[in-house]
Amino acid sequence: MVLAETRAQTQLELNAIPKPPQQYLPNPGGSYPAVVTNPAYREWEEKYGDRKPELERIKRGIGAVEKRFDSTGRDGLPEAYLLGFDPRTNNGDGRIIVANGNPDTAAHTAVYVPGTGTEIGDIGGDLERANGLWAASHQQAKGADVSTVMWFDYDAPRSAYPTDKGDAFPEAARNQYAEQGAPTLHAFMEGTRASHEAASGSPGHTTIIGHSYGSTLIGEATKAGRIFDGPIADDIVVAGSPGMQVDRAADLGIKGDHMWAMVAEEDNVPTGGSLVGLGDDWVVPTDPEFGGNVMKTDTIGHSGYWDDNSLSLNNQAKVIVGDYEGVILE
């Protein structure tokens, strides 16, 4: 209901924005410059220049969620659940939390946390990753119910490297986004566990998966001895991690055999990119001294870990369903 109301209100506001006037007019004096900016356009830009793109981002995000709802049943996708939605929170990045299958009753639940550059207008790709995780895990679950959740509820850094989006110093090199988002992520994971116990009589098996800066947020949310006690999931999987704010898996309150990391060929974020340094002593989860499992990957670059039918995706699915012996390690 909230989604439908927001969609209608967003479209009404977009329809109310007038078409922009002509931006440039001929210079009546005929001298240099040949054209001048139309004062009416300046007025339109001041009034609507920021608002129109914001509304268009919200509309795209709503469209991505509705596309997922419309996909229920296709390729076996289960019913979708909208667990959280607010297009204007988190400094404009928004909140979208969508589950494939019921996380309250699933034997295996995975929560996927996206990283740098995530915002409501481009959430479609992250929803597709959660779909892929569900399909791959469902195939390997031996009849057990699986739920995969795309969780986005934090102010994500917008830039990943110097000059990205005009930032001389990339926002993703800062700890503050993880520190500010950690309590929200931890509360969600605790709520997921509690609601599963209430509905099913047990906490079930939970995996949390972080991509890029999402892994840094996970690290901050689960660090032992800081804000919270113990891990926030049974297994932690990270892909393309620039660091988790710690230099050992044990500092996350989790045993090394339940910590899983991936680094793909040509992914320079964990292997010397501008973001490395978000782990203590510059250690990233794919380093041997971190003390976790390094899973074999067959994908290329920073964003390919969820390619269909890839070993990278299937390894994650093995962890999600608890088939640890089936995971192929480096």
Salt bridges, closest charged atoms under 4 A:
GLU13 OE1 - ARG51 NH2 2.42
GLU13 OE2 - ARG88 NH2 3.94
GLU54 OE1 - ARG51 NH1 2.92
GLU56 OE2 - LYS52 NZ 2.68
GLU66 OE2 - ARG7 NH1 2.25
ASP86 OD2 - ARG95 NH1 3.89
GLU119 OE1 - ARG57 NE 3.97
ASP126 OD1 - ARG129 NH1 3.78
ASP153 OD1 - ARG95 NE 2.96
ASP164 OD1 - LYS165 NZ 3.71
ASP167 OD1 - ARG158 NH2 2.62
GLU171 OE2 - ARG158 NE 3.83
GLU220 OE1 - LYS223 NZ 3.46
GLU220 OE2 - ARG226 NH2 3.62
ASP235 OD2 - HIS205 NE2 2.74
ASP235 OD1 - HIS258 ND1 2.81
ASP267 OD1 - HIS302 ND1 2.87
ASP323 OD2 - LYS318 NZ 3.20
